[in-house]
C-alpha cells in the first residue's frame, strides 16, 4: 500500500542533504525494480539483499548518513 513509493521518495528527498543508502530486503524486490528503472538518475545508493547476515553488515558501512530499509524482515 505505497510502502515502496514512500521509501523511494523519502530517500530521494533526504539525499539532497545526506548520503543515503536504501536496502530492499523484501523478497518481491519492488524497490529493486524501481531502482533498476531509474538507473543513473537515482539520487541515492541502493542495495537489494534478503540475507540477514549481509544486511546486518550494512550498519558498519562508512559514508552514509541514513540507511532506510524497505523490508519484510526486521533485524
URRA-V762819 format. One record per helix or strand. SS is the DSSP state (A for helix, B for strand). FROM is the first residue (numbers start at 1). TO is the last residue. If there is no record, write none. Layout:
SS|FROM|TO, SS|FROM|TO
This chain:
A|3|14, B|20|24, A|30|41, B|45|48, A|52|60, B|66|66, B|69|70
